[in-house]
């Protein structure tokens, strides 16, 4: 599950198990696309910076 599928799945999370599955899929997607992402660290993401 990647990309838009993750956004659709996030809307259906209704239990702890759903949430765990979502986080695992999100982590997998991040590692697959990490070179394409502007924010390489949590600090950059939270500050809204791409550098």
C-alpha positions in Angstrom: 0.0 0.0 0.0 1.5 3.3 -1.1 0.7 6.9 -2.1 -3.0 7.6 -2.5 -3.9 4.2 -1.1 -2.4 5.3 2.2 -4.6 8.4 2.3 -7.7 6.3 1.6 -6.8 3.8 4.2 -6.1 6.5 6.8 -9.7 7.5 6.6 -10.8 4.0 7.6 -8.6 3.5 10.6 -10.9 2.5 13.4 -8.8 0.3 15.7 -5.4 -0.1 17.2 -4.7 -2.9 14.8 -5.7 -0.7 11.8 -3.5 2.1 13.1 -0.5 -0.2 13.5 -1.0 -1.5 10.0 -1.2 2.1 8.7 2.0 3.1 10.4 3.8 0.1 9.1 2.6 0.9 5.5 3.5 4.6 6.0 7.0 3.6 7.1 7.4 1.3 4.1 6.2 4.0 1.7 8.6 6.5 3.3 11.6 4.2 2.7 10.5 3.6 -0.9 10.2 7.3 -1.7 12.7 8.9 0.7 14.8 10.3 -2.1 11.8 12.1 -3.5 10.8 13.8 -0.3 11.8 17.4 0.6 11.8 16.9 4.3 14.5 14.4 5.3 14.1 14.7 9.0 11.2 15.1 11.5 12.6 18.5 12.5 12.5 19.7 8.9 9.0 18.4 8.5 7.7 20.0 11.6 9.4 23.3 10.8 8.0 23.3 7.3 11.5 23.6 5.9 12.9 21.7 2.9 16.5 22.4 3.7 
